[in-house]
Amino acid sequence: MTLTRLVYASRSEFVETDRRSEIERIIASARRLNTQNDVTGFFMVTPTGFAQVLEGRPANVAETYGRIVVDPRHRDIRLLSQEPIAERRFPRWSMGLAEQDETTMFIFGLYRVTPETDLAEQPADALVDLAGELASRPA
Ligand SMILES: Cc1cc2nc3c(=O)[nH]c(=O)nc-3n(C[C@H](O)[C@H](O)[C@H](O)COP(=O)(O)O)c2cc1C
């Protein structure tokens, strides 16, 4: 089966007070839709932005990305990479989630991502590795 992996970054666009509920809403619909579409991946949230890894069949990933780019809850969406992959890196995640907070700050820091870092300036491979690191941390 042909598989592709897409990585993008964007800036979040919601008011601080609604942050928690907005993230919960995004992740809930992402997991529901991704389960339907056999898309897996990981979603990283910093105080200013998002980075997301999407894996699946090319048509399903393209359709999902098409939904994501028109969502008004973020802006400055930048496609960082899209390439064929031999196997999924996040096979068990309909969409993993990690927020940059006190518990994850150290892991983000290993990849030189501070709360001020522009995620769109990071190499896609580094973001995938960071996501892998965050996905394998003890619950
Ligand atoms: C940061 C961000 C990440 C998203 N991730 C996904 C995703 O992984 N899969 C997906 O199908 N839609 C994703 N979306 C799109 C929306 O969740 C979706 O289009 C929207 O919630 C409409 O679905 P609903 O009205 O049924 O909730 C994302 C949107 C944003 C802003």
The ligand as a Gaussian input file, in Angstrom:
#p B3LYP/6-31G(d) Opt

LIG

0 1
 C       -4.745000      22.679000      13.979000
 C       -5.782000      21.846000      13.308000
 C       -5.585000      20.476000      13.158000
 C       -6.526000      19.684000      12.492000
 N       -6.291000      18.345000      12.334000
 C       -7.164000      17.602000      11.634000
 C       -6.919000      16.217000      11.404000
 O       -5.930000      15.635000      11.869000
 N       -7.828000      15.524000      10.668000
 C       -8.939000      16.103000      10.149000
 O       -9.707000      15.406000       9.484000
 N       -9.202000      17.408000      10.356000
 C       -8.343000      18.167000      11.086000
 N       -8.600000      19.498000      11.281000
 C       -9.776000      20.081000      10.636000
 C      -10.925000      20.262000      11.561000
 O      -10.850000      19.522000      12.739000
 C      -12.230000      19.947000      10.869000
 O      -12.259000      20.358000       9.555000
 C      -13.356000      20.659000      11.549000
 O      -13.319000      20.431000      12.923000
 C      -14.699000      20.244000      10.983000
 O      -15.117000      19.070000      11.565000
 P      -16.377000      19.029000      12.539000
 O      -17.217000      20.237000      12.212000
 O      -17.048000      17.760000      12.206000
 O      -15.795000      19.090000      13.922000
 C       -7.691000      20.293000      11.970000
 C       -7.892000      21.656000      12.145000
 C       -6.966000      22.453000      12.806000
 C       -7.182000      23.910000      12.987000

